[in-house]
Amino acid sequence: MFSPQCLEGRVAIITGAGGDIGRAIAMRFASAGANVAMLDLDAVPTDGFDPERCLAMPCDVADPASVEACIDAVANRFGRIDILVNNAATETPLGTVCDIPFESWRKTLDVNLTGAFLICKYGVPHLGRQGGVILNIASQLGHVTTPGRAAYSASKAGLLSLTRSLALDHADQGIRAVSLSPGAVLTSRVTRQAGSEAAVIEMLAPLHPIGRIGTPEEIAATALFLVSDEASFITGTDVLADGGYTAR
Ligand SMILES: NC(=O)c1ccc[n+]([C@@H]2O[C@H](COP(=O)([O-])OP(=O)(O)OC[C@H]3O[C@@H](n4cnc5c(N)ncnc54)[C@H](O)[C@@H]3O)[C@@H](O)[C@H]2O)c1
């Protein structure tokens, strides 16, 4: 039975929790009973969260020292870590490999992929004490791509592969590793990129056979299932929540 309090007593770290999807995941996990540590470049607002069961910390996931300090702080505050959600991603300008500056390529890989590596490098030893779950937020564009998204797609495809390695390498410690690939989701990031909410919908909804784009809450609901014990036989794989985008 899927209990509404299925994460009671667990401690979850969510990176990029200042963004719409990260915040929705943190909210959903907290309402399922989890203690949540929300990491982002700047400390994120904690309104709506129980102050006893949340921690907001500035963290640059691409910086090993910053990640190590945050993981230590979360373990000290809550005494354990059970769930790592690698959701942080940087905004990458559109362009072919000829167009995008080398620095943009490097930053995309540093944040989107190396950031997940670092959170796992310092976080997995804590999960290993009692078992746990790693959830990497990838993208439908890690499976397929679209013109101008070389850096972003490569970073997300790398996350799919890293997920499989994590699952194999840490299964004997009772750790599951799963990725979740959203299709287009209405967030401030995509609204900013497209210019307006209406422009996002007009441009992206027709690419999804379901006829619309997703919501952060739909991604959070899938994330909750994947980190819960109801998904206990799911590891080393990806789950697409993409409204059928990749079914074409
Ligand atoms: N919105 C979509 O349509 C969509 C589709 C597929 C996948 N995704 C993925 O879902 C995740 C969340 O997307 P979103 O739309 O909420 O994006 P967002 O840009 O709103 O959130 C990402 C967050 O990551 C943070 N971040 C950036 N660099 C960081 C760093 N170095 N260290 C720590 N935090 C950093 C940002 O400050 C931001 O708050 C991302 O991984 C994104 O690639 C989103």
The ligand as an SDF file (V2000), in Angstrom:
LIG
                    3D

 44 48  0  0  0  0  0  0  0  0999 V2000
   11.5780   22.3420  -17.2190 N   0  0  0  0  0  0  0  0  0  0  0  0
   11.6660   21.4360  -18.1640 C   0  0  0  0  0  0  0  0  0  0  0  0
   10.9960   21.5020  -19.1940 O   0  0  0  0  0  0  0  0  0  0  0  0
   12.5870   20.2580  -17.9970 C   0  0  0  0  0  0  0  0  0  0  0  0
   12.5200   19.2100  -18.9270 C   0  0  0  0  0  0  0  0  0  0  0  0
   13.3610   18.1140  -18.7800 C   0  0  0  0  0  0  0  0  0  0  0  0
   14.2540   18.0790  -17.7280 C   0  0  0  0  0  0  0  0  0  0  0  0
   14.2950   19.1130  -16.8390 N   0  0  0  0  0  0  0  0  0  0  0  0
   15.2780   19.0400  -15.7620 C   0  0  0  0  0  0  0  0  0  0  0  0
   14.6170   19.2060  -14.5090 O   0  0  0  0  0  0  0  0  0  0  0  0
   15.5020   19.8610  -13.6130 C   0  0  0  0  0  0  0  0  0  0  0  0
   14.8580   21.0950  -13.0240 C   0  0  0  0  0  0  0  0  0  0  0  0
   14.4550   21.9420  -14.0690 O   0  0  0  0  0  0  0  0  0  0  0  0
   13.7220   23.3600  -13.8300 P   0  0  0  0  0  0  0  0  0  0  0  0
   12.9520   23.6430  -15.0500 O   0  0  0  0  0  0  0  0  0  0  0  0
   13.0500   23.3760  -12.5010 O   0  0  0  0  0  0  0  0  0  0  0  0
   15.0150   24.2980  -13.8690 O   0  0  0  0  0  0  0  0  0  0  0  0
   15.4410   25.5730  -13.0160 P   0  0  0  0  0  0  0  0  0  0  0  0
   16.4810   26.2720  -13.8020 O   0  0  0  0  0  0  0  0  0  0  0  0
   14.2280   26.3400  -12.5920 O   0  0  0  0  0  0  0  0  0  0  0  0
   16.0750   24.9020  -11.7160 O   0  0  0  0  0  0  0  0  0  0  0  0
   17.4000   24.4600  -11.6720 C   0  0  0  0  0  0  0  0  0  0  0  0
   18.0150   24.9660  -10.3970 C   0  0  0  0  0  0  0  0  0  0  0  0
   19.3860   24.5480  -10.3710 O   0  0  0  0  0  0  0  0  0  0  0  0
   20.1230   25.5810   -9.7720 C   0  0  0  0  0  0  0  0  0  0  0  0
   21.5440   25.5010  -10.1120 N   0  0  0  0  0  0  0  0  0  0  0  0
   22.1590   25.8960  -11.2580 C   0  0  0  0  0  0  0  0  0  0  0  0
   23.4830   25.7280  -11.1580 N   0  0  0  0  0  0  0  0  0  0  0  0
   23.7110   25.2140   -9.9150 C   0  0  0  0  0  0  0  0  0  0  0  0
   24.8770   24.8460   -9.2180 C   0  0  0  0  0  0  0  0  0  0  0  0
   26.1020   24.9540   -9.7760 N   0  0  0  0  0  0  0  0  0  0  0  0
   24.7600   24.3620   -7.9550 N   0  0  0  0  0  0  0  0  0  0  0  0
   23.5290   24.2530   -7.3730 C   0  0  0  0  0  0  0  0  0  0  0  0
   22.3790   24.5800   -7.9890 N   0  0  0  0  0  0  0  0  0  0  0  0
   22.4830   25.0750   -9.2480 C   0  0  0  0  0  0  0  0  0  0  0  0
   19.5050   26.8770  -10.2960 C   0  0  0  0  0  0  0  0  0  0  0  0
   19.8350   27.9720   -9.4450 O   0  0  0  0  0  0  0  0  0  0  0  0
   18.0290   26.5090  -10.2900 C   0  0  0  0  0  0  0  0  0  0  0  0
   17.3840   26.9140   -9.0950 O   0  0  0  0  0  0  0  0  0  0  0  0
   16.7770   20.1570  -14.3990 C   0  0  0  0  0  0  0  0  0  0  0  0
   17.7100   19.1210  -14.1690 O   0  0  0  0  0  0  0  0  0  0  0  0
   16.3000   20.1390  -15.8250 C   0  0  0  0  0  0  0  0  0  0  0  0
   17.3470   19.8360  -16.7340 O   0  0  0  0  0  0  0  0  0  0  0  0
   13.4900   20.2060  -16.9430 C   0  0  0  0  0  0  0  0  0  0  0  0
  1  2  1  0
  2  3  2  0
  2  4  1  0
  4  5  1  0
  4 44  2  0
  5  6  2  0
  6  7  1  0
  7  8  2  0
  8  9  1  0
  8 44  1  0
  9 10  1  0
  9 42  1  0
 10 11  1  0
 11 12  1  0
 11 40  1  0
 12 13  1  0
 13 14  1  0
 14 15  2  0
 14 16  1  0
 14 17  1  0
 17 18  1  0
 18 19  2  0
 18 20  1  0
 18 21  1  0
 21 22  1  0
 22 23  1  0
 23 24  1  0
 23 38  1  0
 24 25  1  0
 25 26  1  0
 25 36  1  0
 26 27  1  0
 26 35  1  0
 27 28  2  0
 28 29  1  0
 29 30  1  0
 29 35  2  0
 30 31  1  0
 30 32  2  0
 32 33  1  0
 33 34  2  0
 34 35  1  0
 36 37  1  0
 36 38  1  0
 38 39  1  0
 40 41  1  0
 40 42  1  0
 42 43  1  0
M  CHG  2   8   1  16  -1
M  END
$$$$
